[in-house]
Amino acid sequence: MRMTKIKKINILEKEILIENKKLSYEIKKSRKARNLRLTIYPDGKVIATLPCGINESLIDKFILEKSKWIFGKLEKMRFSKNPNGRLLAKFGKREYNRYKKQSFFFIKNRLEELNKFYNFNFKRISIRNQRTRWGSCSRRGNLNFNYKLIFLPERLADYVIIHELCHIKEFNHSASFWNLVAETVPDYKDVVKKLRKF
């Protein structure tokens, strides 16, 4: 309880105008911090951590120096929002439990529809809460997908499903694999670029 109170006292909200752009940020004083540093969280919150004993007036100058980097990061996060306006990176266990079943039926239906072209034999479908992967395929023919696929545009979600489905036949990323993907997604290179924004 004591640490919580100290934390609230040591956080100060501020705004600064940079090239007609308003930037809101919080100042957090820390006894453990050795240097002034900036952190941008997935929800777009900007926090400047200030070592005790350092004058707060230095922060605005520091923010100005880092403004290009800050706005660049915030812009990337803006493009990473799903249709519901929430950042995919912010989703956690609670959202996973909430959307897991919905995601399973969505992926299962799309997989069955897309596999009408390939007619590959796959085994189990698993829905997971992965941080760095949209999907994967095991050597046994099991397909694993990130539950967040339901928040992607359908074109991108279909690509992920096709990508993993094609690994049933080509368990690699060889030219043969990409030729297989291109049979249904001829513009897969452009699709991959769009997917990286998420």
Contact map, one row per residue, 1 for C-alpha under 8 A:
111110000000000000000000000000000000000000000000000000000000000000000000000000000000000000000000000000000000000000000000000000000000000000000000000000000000000000000000000000000000000000000000000000
111111000000000000000000000000000000000000000000000000000000000000000000000000000000000000000000000000000000000000000000000000000000000000000000000000000000000000000000000000000000000000000000000000
111111100000000000000000000000000000000000000000000000000000000000000000000000000000000000000000000000000000000000000000000000000000000000000000000000000000000000000000000000000000000000000000000000
111111110000000000000000000000000000000000000000000000000000000000000000000000000000000000000000000000000000000000000000000000000000000000000000000000000000000000000000000000000000000000000000000000
111111111000000000000000000000000000000000000000000000000000000000000000000000000000000000000000000000000000000000000000000000000000000000000000000000000000000000000000000000000000000000000000000000
011111111100000000000000000000000000000000000000000000000000000000000000000000000000000000000000000000000000000000000000000000000000000000000000000000000000000000000000000000000000000000000000000000
001111111110000000000000000100000000000000000000000000000000000000000000000000000000000000000000000000000000000000000000000000000000000000000000000000000000000000000000000000000000000000000000000000
000111111110000000000000000000000000000000000000000000000000000000000000000000000000000000000000000000000000000000000000000000000000000000000000000000000000000000000000000000000000000000000000000000
000011111111000000000000000000000000000000000000000000000000000000000000000000000000000000000000000000000000000000000000000000000000000000000000000000000000000000000000000000000000000000000000000000
000001111111000000000000001111000000000000000000000000000000000000000000000000000000000000000000000000000000000000000000000000000000000000000000000000000000000000000000000000000000000000000000000000
000000111111100000000000011110000000000000000000000000000000000000000000000000000000000000000000000000000000000000000000000000000000000000000000000000000000000000000000000000000000000000000000000000
000000001111110000000000011100000000000000000000000000000000000000000000000000000000000000000000000000000000000000000000000000000000000000000000000000000000000000000000000000000000000000000000000000
000000000011111000000001111000000000000000000000000000000000000000000000000000000000000000000000000000000000000000000000000000000000000000000000000000000000000000000000000000000000000000000000000000
000000000001111100000001111000000000000000000000000000000000000000000000000000000000000000000000000000000000000000000000000000000000000000000000000000000000000000000000000000000000000000000000000000
000000000000111110000111100000000000000000000000000000000000000000000000000000000000000000000000000000000000000000000000000000000000000000000000000000000000000000000000000000000000000000000000000000
000000000000011111000111000000000000000000000000000000000001000000000000000000000000000000000000000000000000000000000000000000000000000000000000000000000000000000000000000000000000000000000000000000
000000000000001111111110000000000000000000000000000000000000000000000000000000000000000000000000000000000000000000000000000000000000000000000000000000000000000000000000000000000000000000000000000000
000000000000000111111110000000000000000000000000000000000000000100100000000000000000000000000000000000000000000000000000000000000000000000000000000000000000000000000000000000000000000000000000000000
000000000000000011111000000000000000000000000000000000000000000000000000000000000000000000000000000000000000000000000000000000000000000000000000000000000000000000000000000000000000000000000000000000
000000000000000011111100000000000000000000000000000000000000000000000000000000000000000000000000000000000000000000000000000000000000000000000000000000000000000000000000000000000000000000000000000000
000000000000000011111110000000000000000000000000000000000000000000000000000000000000000000000000000000000000000000000000000000000000000000000000000000000000000000000000000000000000000000000000000000
000000000000001111011111000000000000000000000000000000000000000000000000000000000000000000000000000000000000000000000000000000000000000000000000000000000000000000000000000000000000000000000000000000
000000000000001111001111100000000000000000000000000000000000000000000000000000000000000000000000000000000000000000000000000000000000000000000000000000000000000000000000000000000000000000000000000000
000000000000111100000111110000000000000000000100000000000000000000000000000000000000000000000000000000000000000000000000000000000000000000000000000000000000000000000000000000000000000000000000000000
000000000000111000000011111000000000000000001111000000000000000000000000000000000000000000000000000000000000000000000000000000000000000000000000000000000000000000000000000000000000000000000000000000
000000000011110000000001111100000000000000000111000000000000000000000000000000000000000000000000000000000000000000000000000000000000000000000000000000000000000000000000000000000000000000000000000000
000000000111110000000000111110000000000000000011110000000000000000000000000000000000000000000000000000000000000000000000000000000000000000000000000000000000000000000000000000000000000000000000000000
000000100111000000000000011111000000000000000011110000000000000000000000000000000000000000000000000000000000000000000000000000000000000000000000000000000000000000000000000000000000000000000000000000
000000000110000000000000001111100000000000000000111100000000000000000000000000000000000000000000000000000000000000000000000000000000000000000000000000000000000000000000000000000000000000000000000000
000000000100000000000000000111111000000000000000111100000000000000000000000000000000000000000000000000000000000000000000000000000000000000000000000000000000000000000000000000000000000000000000000000
000000000000000000000000000011111000000000000000001100000000000000000000000000000000000000000000000000000000000000000000000000000000000000000000000000000000000000000000000000000000000000000000000000
000000000000000000000000000001111100000000000000001000000000000000000000000000000000000000000000000000000000000000000000000000000000000000000000000000000000000000000000000000000000000000000000000000
000000000000000000000000000001111111000000000000111100000000000000000000000000000000000000000000000000000000000000000000000000000000000000000000000000000000000000000000000000000000000000000000000000
000000000000000000000000000000011111000000000000001000000000000000000000000000000000000000000000000000000000000000000000000000000000000000000000000000000000000000000000000000000000000000000000000000
000000000000000000000000000000001111100000000000011000000000000000000000000000000000000000000000000000000000000000000000000000000000000000000000000000000000000000000000000000000000000000000000000000
000000000000000000000000000000001111110000000001111000000000000000000000000000000000000000000000000000000000000000000000000000000000000000000000000000000000000000000000000000000000000000000000000000
000000000000000000000000000000000011111000000001110000000000000000000000000000000000000000000000000000000000000000000000000000000000000000000000000000000000000000000000000000000000000000000000000000
000000000000000000000000000000000001111100000111100000000000000000000000000000000000000000000000000000000000000000000000000000000000000000000000000000000000000000000000000000000000000000000000000000
000000000000000000000000000000000000111110000111100000000000000000000000000000000000000000000000000000000000000000000000000000000000000000000000000000000000000000000000000000000000000000000000000000
000000000000000000000000000000000000011111011110000000000000000000000100110000000000000000000000000000000000000000000000000000000000000000000000000000000000000000000000000000000000000000000000000000
000000000000000000000000000000000000001111111100000000000000000000000000000000000000000000000000000000000000000000000000000000000000000000000000000000000000000000000000000000000000000000000000000000
000000000000000000000000000000000000000111111000000000000000000000000000000010000000001011000000000000000000000000000000000000000000000000000000000000000000000000000000000000000000000000000000000000
000000000000000000000000000000000000000011111000000000000000000000000000000000000000001001000000000000000000000000000000000000000000000000000000000000000000000000000000000000000000000000000000000000
000000000000000000000000000000000000000111111100000000000000000000000000010010000000000000000000000000000000000000000000000000000000000000000000000000000000000000000000000000000000000000000000000000
000000000000000000000000100000000000000111111110000000000000000000000000000000000000000000000000000000000000000000000000000000000000000000000000000000000000000000000000000000000000000000000000000000
000000000000000000000001110000000000011110011111000000000000000000000000000000000000000000000000000000000000000000000000000000000000000000000000000000000000000000000000000000000000000000000000000000
000000000000000000000000111100000000011100001111100000000000000000000000000000000000000000000000000000000000000000000000000000000000000000000000000000000000000000000000000000000000000000000000000000
000000000000000000000000111100000001111000000111110000000010000000000000000000000000000000000000000000000000000000000000000000000000000000000000000000000000000000000000000000000000000000000000000000
000000000000000000000000001111001001111000000011111000000000000000000000000000000000000000000000000000000000000000000000000000000000000000000000000000000000000000000000000000000000000000000000000000
000000000000000000000000001111001011100000000001111101010000000000000000000000000000000000000000000000000000000000000000000000000000000000000000000000000000000000000000000000000000000000000000000000
000000000000000000000000000011111111000000000000111111000000000000000000000000000000000000000000000000000000000000000000000000000000000000000000000000000000000000000000000000000000000000000000000000
000000000000000000000000000011101000000000000000011111000000000000000000000000000000000000000000000000000000000000000000000000000000000000000000000000000000000000000000000000000000000000000000000000
000000000000000000000000000000000000000000000000001111100000000000000000000000000000000000000000000000000000000000000000000000000000000000000000000000000000000000000000000000000000000000000000000000
000000000000000000000000000000000000000000000000011111110100000000000000000000000000000000000000000000000000000000000000000000000000000000000000000000000000000000000000000000000000000000000000000000
000000000000000000000000000000000000000000000000000011111110000000000000000000000000000000000000000000000000000000000000000000000000000000000000000000000000000000000000000000000000000000000000000000
000000000000000000000000000000000000000000000000010001111110000000000000000000000000000000000000000000000000000000000000000000000000000000000000000000000000000000000000000000000000000000000000000000
000000000000000000000000000000000000000000000000000000111111100000000000000000000000000000000000000000000000000000000000000000000000000000000000000000000000000000000000000000000000000000000000000000
000000000000000000000000000000000000000000000000000001111111110000000000000000000000000000000000000000000000000000000000000000000000000000000000000000000000000000000000000000000000000000000000000000
000000000000000000000000000000000000000000000001000000111111111000000000000000000000000000000000000000000000000000000000000000000000000000000000000000000000000000000000000000000000000000000000000000
000000000000000100000000000000000000000000000000000000001111111100000000000000000000000000000000000000000000000000000000000000000000000000000000000000000000000000000000000000000000000000000000000000
000000000000000000000000000000000000000000000000000000001111111110000000000000000000000000000000000000000000000000000000000000000000000000000000000000000000000000000000000000000000000000000000000000
000000000000000000000000000000000000000000000000000000000111111111000000000000000000000000000000000000000000000000000000000000000000000000000000000000000000000000000000000000000000000000000000000000
000000000000000000000000000000000000000000000000000000000011111111100000000000000000000000000000000000000000000000000000000000000000000000000000000000000000000000000000000000000000000000000000000000
000000000000000001000000000000000000000000000000000000000001111111100000000000000000000000000000000000000000000000000000000000000000000000000000000000000000000000000000000000000000000000000000000000
000000000000000000000000000000000000000000000000000000000000111111110000000000000000000000000000000000000000000000000000000000000000000000000000000000000000000000000000000000000000000000000000000000
000000000000000000000000000000000000000000000000000000000000011111111100000000000000000000000000000000000000000000000000000000000000000000000000000000000000000000000000000000000000000000000000000000
000000000000000001000000000000000000000000000000000000000000001111111110000000000000000000000000000000000000000000000000000000000000000000000000000000000000000000000000000000000000000000000000000000
000000000000000000000000000000000000000000000000000000000000000011111111000000000000000000000000000000000000000000000000000000000000000000000000000000000000000000000000000000000000000000000000000000
000000000000000000000000000000000000000000000000000000000000000001111111100000000000000000000000000000000000000000000000000000000000000000000000000000000000000000000000000000000000000000000000000000
000000000000000000000000000000000000000100000000000000000000000001111111110000000000000000000000000000000000000000000000000000000000000000000000000000000000000000000000000000000000000000000000000000
000000000000000000000000000000000000000000000000000000000000000000111111111000000000000000000000000000000000000000000000000000000000000000000000000000000000000000000000000000000000000000000000000000
000000000000000000000000000000000000000000000000000000000000000000011111111100000000000000000000000000000000000000000000000000000000000000000000000000000000000000000000000000000000000000000000000000
000000000000000000000000000000000000000100000000000000000000000000001111111110000000000000000000000000000000000000000000000000000000000000000000000000000000000000000000000000000000000000000000000000
000000000000000000000000000000000000000100010000000000000000000000000111111111000000000000000000000000000000000000000000000000000000000000000000000000000000000000000000000000000000000000000000000000
000000000000000000000000000000000000000000000000000000000000000000000011111111100000000000000000000000000000000000000000000000000000000000000000000000000000000000000000000000000000000000000000000000
000000000000000000000000000000000000000000000000000000000000000000000001111111110000000000000000000000000000000000000000000000000000000000000000000000000000000000000000000000000000000000000000000010
000000000000000000000000000000000000000001010000000000000000000000000000111111111000001000000000000000000000000000000000000000000000000000000000000000000000000000000000000000000000000000000000000000
000000000000000000000000000000000000000000000000000000000000000000000000011111111000000000000000000000000000000000000000000000000000000000000000000000000000000000000000000000000000000000000000000000
000000000000000000000000000000000000000000000000000000000000000000000000001111111000000000000000000000000000000000000000000000000000000000000000000000000000000000000000000000000000000000000000000011
000000000000000000000000000000000000000000000000000000000000000000000000000111111100001100000000000000000000000000000000000000000000000000000000000000000000000000000000000000000000000000000000000011
000000000000000000000000000000000000000000000000000000000000000000000000000011111111111100000000000000000000000000000000000000000000000000000000000000000000000000000000000000000000000000000000000001
000000000000000000000000000000000000000000000000000000000000000000000000000000011111111100000000000000000000000000000000000000000000000000000000000000110000000000000000000000000000000000000000000000
000000000000000000000000000000000000000000000000000000000000000000000000000000001111110000000000000000000000000000000000000000000000000000000000000000110000000000000000000000000000000000000000000000
000000000000000000000000000000000000000000000000000000000000000000000000000000001111110000000000000000000000000000000000000000000000000000000000000000000000000000000000000000000000000000000000000000
000000000000000000000000000000000000000000000000000000000000000000000000000000001111111000000000000000000000000000000000000000000000000000000000000000000000000000000000000000000000000000000000000000
000000000000000000000000000000000000000000000000000000000000000000000000000000001111111101000000000000000000000000000000000000000000000000000000000000000000000000000000000000000000000000000000000000
000000000000000000000000000000000000000001100000000000000000000000000000000010011100111111100000000000000000000000000000000000000000000000000000000000000000000000000000000000000000000000000000000000
000000000000000000000000000000000000000000000000000000000000000000000000000000011100011111100000000000000000000000000000000000000000000000000000000100000000000000000000000000000000000000000000000001
000000000000000000000000000000000000000001000000000000000000000000000000000000000000001111100000000000000000000000000000000000000010000000000000000000000000000000000000000000000000000000000000000000
000000000000000000000000000000000000000001100000000000000000000000000000000000000000011111110000000000000000000000000000000000000000000000000000000000000000000000000000000000000000000000000000000000
000000000000000000000000000000000000000000000000000000000000000000000000000000000000001111111111000000000000000000000000000000000000000000000000000000000000000000000000000000000000000000000000000000
000000000000000000000000000000000000000000000000000000000000000000000000000000000000000001111111000000000000000000000000000000001000000000000000000000000000000000000000000000000000000000000000000000
000000000000000000000000000000000000000000000000000000000000000000000000000000000000000000111111100000000000000000000000000000001000000000000000000000000000000000000000000000000000000000000000000000
000000000000000000000000000000000000000000000000000000000000000000000000000000000000000000111111110000000000000000000000000000000000000000000000000000000000000000000000000000000000000000000000000000
000000000000000000000000000000000000000000000000000000000000000000000000000000000000000000111111111000000000000000000000000000000000000000000000000000000000000000000000000000000000000000000000000000
000000000000000000000000000000000000000000000000000000000000000000000000000000000000000000111111111100000000000000000000000000011000000000000000001000000000000000000000000000000000000000000000000000
000000000000000000000000000000000000000000000000000000000000000000000000000000000000000000001111111110000000000000000000000000000000000000000000000000000000000000000000000000000000000000000000000000
000000000000000000000000000000000000000000000000000000000000000000000000000000000000000000000111111110000000000000000000000000000000000000000000000000000000000000000000000000000000000000000000000000
000000000000000000000000000000000000000000000000000000000000000000000000000000000000000000000011111111100000000000000000000000000000000000000000001000000000000000000000000000000000000000000000000000
000000000000000000000000000000000000000000000000000000000000000000000000000000000000000000000001111111110000000000000000000000110000000000000000001000000000000000000000000000000000000000000000000000
000000000000000000000000000000000000000000000000000000000000000000000000000000000000000000000000111111111000000000000000000000000000000000000000000000000000000000000000000000000000000000000000000000
000000000000000000000000000000000000000000000000000000000000000000000000000000000000000000000000001111111100000000000000000000000000000000000000000000000000000000000000000000000000000000000000000000
000000000000000000000000000000000000000000000000000000000000000000000000000000000000000000000000001111111110000000000000000000100000000000000000001111000000000000000000000000000000000000000000000000
000000000000000000000000000000000000000000000000000000000000000000000000000000000000000000000000000111111111000000000000000001100000000000000000001000000000000000000000000000000000000000000000000000
000000000000000000000000000000000000000000000000000000000000000000000000000000000000000000000000000011111111100000000000000000000000000000000000000000000000000000000000000000000000000000000000000000
000000000000000000000000000000000000000000000000000000000000000000000000000000000000000000000000000001111111110000000000000000000000000000000000000001000000000000000000000000000000000000000000000000
000000000000000000000000000000000000000000000000000000000000000000000000000000000000000000000000000000111111111000000000000000000000000000000000000011000000000010000000000000000000000000000000000000
000000000000000000000000000000000000000000000000000000000000000000000000000000000000000000000000000000011111111100000000000010000000000000000000000000000000000000000000000000000000000000000000000000
000000000000000000000000000000000000000000000000000000000000000000000000000000000000000000000000000000001111111110000000000000000000000000000000000000000000000000000000000000000000000000000000000000
000000000000000000000000000000000000000000000000000000000000000000000000000000000000000000000000000000000111111111000000000000000000000000000000000000000000010010000000000000000000000000000000000000
000000000000000000000000000000000000000000000000000000000000000000000000000000000000000000000000000000000011111111100000000000000000000000000000000000000000000011000000000000000000000000000000000000
000000000000000000000000000000000000000000000000000000000000000000000000000000000000000000000000000000000001111111110000000000000000000000000000000000000000000000000000000000000000000000000000000000
000000000000000000000000000000000000000000000000000000000000000000000000000000000000000000000000000000000000111111110000000000000000000000000000000000000000000000000000000000000000000000000000000000
000000000000000000000000000000000000000000000000000000000000000000000000000000000000000000000000000000000000011111111100000000000000000000000000000000000000010001000000000000000000000000000000000000
000000000000000000000000000000000000000000000000000000000000000000000000000000000000000000000000000000000000001111111111000000000000000000000000000000000000000000001000000000000000000000000000000000
000000000000000000000000000000000000000000000000000000000000000000000000000000000000000000000000000000000000000111111110000000000000000000000000000000000000000000000000000000000000000000000000000000
000000000000000000000000000000000000000000000000000000000000000000000000000000000000000000000000000000000000000001111110000000000000000000000000000000000000000000000000000000000000000000000000000000
000000000000000000000000000000000000000000000000000000000000000000000000000000000000000000000000000000000000000001111111000000000000000000000000000000000000000000000000000000000000000000000000000000
000000000000000000000000000000000000000000000000000000000000000000000000000000000000000000000000000000000000000000111111100000000000000000000000000000000000000000000000000000000000000000000000000000
000000000000000000000000000000000000000000000000000000000000000000000000000000000000000000000000000000000000000000100111110000000000000000000000000000000000000000001001100000000000000000000000000000
000000000000000000000000000000000000000000000000000000000000000000000000000000000000000000000000000000000000000000000011111000000000000000001000000000000000000000000001000000000000000000000000000000
000000000000000000000000000000000000000000000000000000000000000000000000000000000000000000000000000000000000000000000001111100000000000000001110000000000000000000001001000000000000000000000000000000
000000000000000000000000000000000000000000000000000000000000000000000000000000000000000000000000000000000000000000000000111110000000000000011110000000000000000000000000000000000000000000000000000000
000000000000000000000000000000000000000000000000000000000000000000000000000000000000000000000000000000000000000000000000011111000000000000001110000000000000000000000000000000000000000000000000000000
000000000000000000000000000000000000000000000000000000000000000000000000000000000000000000000000000000000001000000000000001111100000000000000111100000000000000000000000000000000000000000000000000000
000000000000000000000000000000000000000000000000000000000000000000000000000000000000000000000000000000010000000000000000000111110000000000000111100000000000000000000000000000000000000000000000000000
000000000000000000000000000000000000000000000000000000000000000000000000000000000000000000000000000100110000000000000000000011111000000000000001111000000000000000000000000000000000000000000000000000
000000000000000000000000000000000000000000000000000000000000000000000000000000000000000000000001000100000000000000000000000001111100000000000001111000000000000000000000000000000000000000000000000000
000000000000000000000000000000000000000000000000000000000000000000000000000000000000000000011001000000000000000000000000000000111110000000000000011100000000000000000000000000000000000000000000000000
000000000000000000000000000000000000000000000000000000000000000000000000000000000000000000000000000000000000000000000000000000011111110000000000010000000000000000000000000000000000000000000000000000
000000000000000000000000000000000000000000000000000000000000000000000000000000000000000010000000000000000000000000000000000000001111100000000000000000000000000000000000000000000000000000000000000000
000000000000000000000000000000000000000000000000000000000000000000000000000000000000000000000000000000000000000000000000000000000111110000000000000000000000000000000000000000000000000000000000000000
000000000000000000000000000000000000000000000000000000000000000000000000000000000000000000000000000000000000000000000000000000000111111100000000010000000000000000000000000000000000000000000000000000
000000000000000000000000000000000000000000000000000000000000000000000000000000000000000000000000000000000000000000000000000000000101111100000000110110000000000100000000000000000000000000000000000000
000000000000000000000000000000000000000000000000000000000000000000000000000000000000000000000000000000000000000000000000000000000000111110000011110000000000000110010000000000000000000000000000000000
000000000000000000000000000000000000000000000000000000000000000000000000000000000000000000000000000000000000000000000000000000000000111111000011100000000000000000010000000000000000000000000000000000
000000000000000000000000000000000000000000000000000000000000000000000000000000000000000000000000000000000000000000000000000000000000001111101111000000000000000000011011000000000000000000000000000000
000000000000000000000000000000000000000000000000000000000000000000000000000000000000000000000000000000000000000000000000000000000000000111111110000000000000000000000000000000000000000000000000000000
000000000000000000000000000000000000000000000000000000000000000000000000000000000000000000000000000000000000000000000000000000000000000011111100000000000000000000000001001000000000000000000000000000
000000000000000000000000000000000000000000000000000000000000000000000000000000000000000000000000000000000000000000000000001000000000000001111100000000000000000000000000000000000000000000000000000000
000000000000000000000000000000000000000000000000000000000000000000000000000000000000000000000000000000000000000000000000111100000000000011111110000000000000000000000001000000000000000000000000000000
000000000000000000000000000000000000000000000000000000000000000000000000000000000000000000000000000000000000000000000000011111000000000011111111000000000000000000000000000000000000000000000000000000
000000000000000000000000000000000000000000000000000000000000000000000000000000000000000000000000000000000000000000000000011111000000001111001111100000000000000000011000000000000000000000000000000000
000000000000000000000000000000000000000000000000000000000000000000000000000000000000000000000000000000000000000000000000000011110000001110000111110000000000000000000000000000000000000000000000000000
000000000000000000000000000000000000000000000000000000000000000000000000000000000000000000000000000000000000000000000000000011110000011100000011111010000000000010000000000000000000000000000000000000
000000000000000000000000000000000000000000000000000000000000000000000000000000000000000000000000000000000000000000000000000000111100111000000001111110000000000000000000000000000000000000000000000000
000000000000000000000000000000000000000000000000000000000000000000000000000000000000000000000001001100110000000000000000000000111000000000000000111111000000000000000000000000000000000000000000000000
000000000000000000000000000000000000000000000000000000000000000000000000000000000000000100000000000000100000000000000000000000001000010000000000011111110000000000000000000000000000000000000000000000
000000000000000000000000000000000000000000000000000000000000000000000000000000000000000000000000000000100010000000000000000000000000010000000000111111110000100000000000000000000000000000000000000000
000000000000000000000000000000000000000000000000000000000000000000000000000000000000000000000000000000100110000000000000000000000000000000000000001111111100100000000000000000000000000000000000000000
000000000000000000000000000000000000000000000000000000000000000000000000000000000110000000000000000000000000000000000000000000000000000000000000000111111000000000000000000000000000000000000000000000
000000000000000000000000000000000000000000000000000000000000000000000000000000000110000000000000000000000000000000000000000000000000000000000000000111111101100000000000000000000000000000000000000000
000000000000000000000000000000000000000000000000000000000000000000000000000000000000000000000000000000000000000000000000000000000000000000000000000001111111100000000000000000000000000000000000000000
000000000000000000000000000000000000000000000000000000000000000000000000000000000000000000000000000000000000000000000000000000000000000000000000000001011111110000000000000000000000000000000000000000
000000000000000000000000000000000000000000000000000000000000000000000000000000000000000000000000000000000000000000000000000000000000000000000000000000001111111000000000000000000000000000000000000000
000000000000000000000000000000000000000000000000000000000000000000000000000000000000000000000000000000000000000000000000000000000000000000000000000000011111111100000000000000000000000000000010011000
000000000000000000000000000000000000000000000000000000000000000000000000000000000000000000000000000000000000000000000000000000000000000000000000000011011111111110000000000000000000000000000000000000
000000000000000000000000000000000000000000000000000000000000000000000000000000000000000000000000000000000000010001000000000000000000000000000000000000000111111111000000000000000000000000000000000000
000000000000000000000000000000000000000000000000000000000000000000000000000000000000000000000000000000000000000000000000000000000000000000000000000000000011111111100000000000000000000010010010000000
000000000000000000000000000000000000000000000000000000000000000000000000000000000000000000000000000000000000000000000000000000000000011000000000000000000001111111110000000000000000000000000000000000
000000000000000000000000000000000000000000000000000000000000000000000000000000000000000000000000000000000010011000000000000000000000001000000000100000000000111111111000000000000000000000000000000000
000000000000000000000000000000000000000000000000000000000000000000000000000000000000000000000000000000000000001001000000000000000000000000000000000000000000011111111100000000000000100000000000000000
000000000000000000000000000000000000000000000000000000000000000000000000000000000000000000000000000000000000000000000000000000000000000000000000000000000000001111111110000000000000100000000000000000
000000000000000000000000000000000000000000000000000000000000000000000000000000000000000000000000000000000000000000000000000000000000001110000010000000000000000111111111000000000000000000000000000000
000000000000000000000000000000000000000000000000000000000000000000000000000000000000000000000000000000000000000000100001010000000000000010000010000000000000000011111111100000000000000000000000000000
000000000000000000000000000000000000000000000000000000000000000000000000000000000000000000000000000000000000000000000000000000000000000000000000000000000000000001111111111000001001100000000000000000
000000000000000000000000000000000000000000000000000000000000000000000000000000000000000000000000000000000000000000000000000000000000000010000000000000000000000000111111111100001000000000000000000000
000000000000000000000000000000000000000000000000000000000000000000000000000000000000000000000000000000000000000000000001110000000000000010101000000000000000000000011111111000000000000000000000000000
000000000000000000000000000000000000000000000000000000000000000000000000000000000000000000000000000000000000000000000001000000000000000000000000000000000000000000001111111000000000000000000000000000
000000000000000000000000000000000000000000000000000000000000000000000000000000000000000000000000000000000000000000000000000000000000000000000000000000000000000000000111111111011000000000000000000000
000000000000000000000000000000000000000000000000000000000000000000000000000000000000000000000000000000000000000000000000000000000000000000100000000000000000000000000111111110001000000000000000000000
000000000000000000000000000000000000000000000000000000000000000000000000000000000000000000000000000000000000000000000000000000000000000000000000000000000000000000000010011111001000000000000000000000
000000000000000000000000000000000000000000000000000000000000000000000000000000000000000000000000000000000000000000000000000000000000000000000000000000000000000000000000011111111100000000000000000000
000000000000000000000000000000000000000000000000000000000000000000000000000000000000000000000000000000000000000000000000000000000000000000000000000000000000000000000000010111111100000000000000000000
000000000000000000000000000000000000000000000000000000000000000000000000000000000000000000000000000000000000000000000000000000000000000000000000000000000000000000000000000011111110000000000000000000
000000000000000000000000000000000000000000000000000000000000000000000000000000000000000000000000000000000000000000000000000000000000000000000000000000000000000000000000010011111111000000000000000000
000000000000000000000000000000000000000000000000000000000000000000000000000000000000000000000000000000000000000000000000000000000000000000000000000000000000000000000110011111111111100000000000000000
000000000000000000000000000000000000000000000000000000000000000000000000000000000000000000000000000000000000000000000000000000000000000000000000000000000000000000000000000011111111110000000000000000
000000000000000000000000000000000000000000000000000000000000000000000000000000000000000000000000000000000000000000000000000000000000000000000000000000000000000000000000000000111111111000000000000000
000000000000000000000000000000000000000000000000000000000000000000000000000000000000000000000000000000000000000000000000000000000000000000000000000000000000000000000100000000011111111100000000000000
000000000000000000000000000000000000000000000000000000000000000000000000000000000000000000000000000000000000000000000000000000000000000000000000000000000000000001100100000000001111111111010000000000
000000000000000000000000000000000000000000000000000000000000000000000000000000000000000000000000000000000000000000000000000000000000000000000000000000000000000000000000000000000111111111110000000000
000000000000000000000000000000000000000000000000000000000000000000000000000000000000000000000000000000000000000000000000000000000000000000000000000000000000000000000000000000000011111111000000000000
000000000000000000000000000000000000000000000000000000000000000000000000000000000000000000000000000000000000000000000000000000000000000000000000000000000000000000000000000000000001111111000000000000
000000000000000000000000000000000000000000000000000000000000000000000000000000000000000000000000000000000000000000000000000000000000000000000000000000000000001000000000000000000000111111110000000000
000000000000000000000000000000000000000000000000000000000000000000000000000000000000000000000000000000000000000000000000000000000000000000000000000000000000000000000000000000000000111111110000000000
000000000000000000000000000000000000000000000000000000000000000000000000000000000000000000000000000000000000000000000000000000000000000000000000000000000000000000000000000000000000010011111110000000
000000000000000000000000000000000000000000000000000000000000000000000000000000000000000000000000000000000000000000000000000000000000000000000000000000000000001000000000000000000000110011111111000000
000000000000000000000000000000000000000000000000000000000000000000000000000000000000000000000000000000000000000000000000000000000000000000000000000000000000000000000000000000000000000000111111100000
000000000000000000000000000000000000000000000000000000000000000000000000000000000000000000000000000000000000000000000000000000000000000000000000000000000000000000000000000000000000000000111111110000
000000000000000000000000000000000000000000000000000000000000000000000000000000000000000000000000000000000000000000000000000000000000000000000000000000000001001000000000000000000000000000111111111000
000000000000000000000000000000000000000000000000000000000000000000000000000000000000000000000000000000000000000000000000000000000000000000000000000000000000000000000000000000000000000000011111111100
000000000000000000000000000000000000000000000000000000000000000000000000000000000000000000000000000000000000000000000000000000000000000000000000000000000000000000000000000000000000000000001111111110
000000000000000000000000000000000000000000000000000000000000000000000000000000000000000000000000000000000000000000000000000000000000000000000000000000000001000000000000000000000000000000000111111111
000000000000000000000000000000000000000000000000000000000000000000000000000000000000000000000000000000000000000000000000000000000000000000000000000000000001000000000000000000000000000000000011111111
000000000000000000000000000000000000000000000000000000000000000000000000000000000000000000000000000000000000000000000000000000000000000000000000000000000000000000000000000000000000000000000001111111
000000000000000000000000000000000000000000000000000000000000000000000000000100110000000000000000000000000000000000000000000000000000000000000000000000000000000000000000000000000000000000000000111111
000000000000000000000000000000000000000000000000000000000000000000000000000000111000000100000000000000000000000000000000000000000000000000000000000000000000000000000000000000000000000000000000011111
